[in-house]
Amino acid sequence: MSESFPNGNSARSTRQKRALAGALARSSSFRSAQDLHAELRLRGERVGLTTVYNQLRALADTGELDVLRTDEGESLYRRCSSGQHHHHLVCRSCGMAVEVEADAVEAWAEAVARRNGFTAITHTVELTGVCPNCQ
């Protein structure tokens, strides 16, 4: 059973990449590079933290991972379950995340850009709260 990412990349699949893909596939929460690295080490994988960071960045750049930035500036990663532009509602307690569409946000962003003469805009909106299980 392969735990790789379907990115269509011709990049070589290594043992470390497969191990990281497996760790991401087993989790539905956003996780830090350090957390993923620790899990891999506990599973007996010989992979460096720099390799984990590099692979996470590469997967995020191709859109295969969602990335959140914490209030402290740390990046958290999760396997993207949607190929479409979306936003997240994330539990501050357990990290559970729900992908949400926000048509009103999209319209607002386009209107603000248009009023100010901007084109080709991008944006990120992340909502945080406490999920029903953690209340």
WOUR-V982174 format. One record per pair of residues at least 12 apart in sequence whose C-alpha atoms are under 7 Angstrom apart, sorted by the first residue. I is the first residue (numbers start at 1). J is the second residue. If there is no record, write none. Layout:
i & j
I & J
I & J
This chain:
i & j
3 & 18
3 & 21
3 & 22
4 & 18
4 & 21
5 & 21
16 & 47
23 & 36
24 & 78
24 & 79
25 & 79
28 & 78
28 & 96
29 & 78
29 & 95
29 & 96
29 & 97
30 & 76
30 & 77
30 & 78
30 & 95
31 & 76
31 & 77
31 & 78
32 & 75
32 & 76
32 & 77
33 & 52
33 & 53
37 & 49
37 & 52
64 & 79
64 & 80
65 & 77
65 & 78
65 & 79
65 & 80
66 & 78
66 & 79
66 & 80
86 & 99
86 & 100
86 & 101
87 & 99
87 & 100
87 & 101
87 & 125
87 & 126
88 & 100
88 & 126
88 & 127
89 & 126
89 & 127
89 & 128
90 & 127
90 & 128
90 & 129
91 & 128
91 & 129
91 & 130
91 & 131
92 & 128
92 & 129
92 & 130
93 & 130
93 & 134
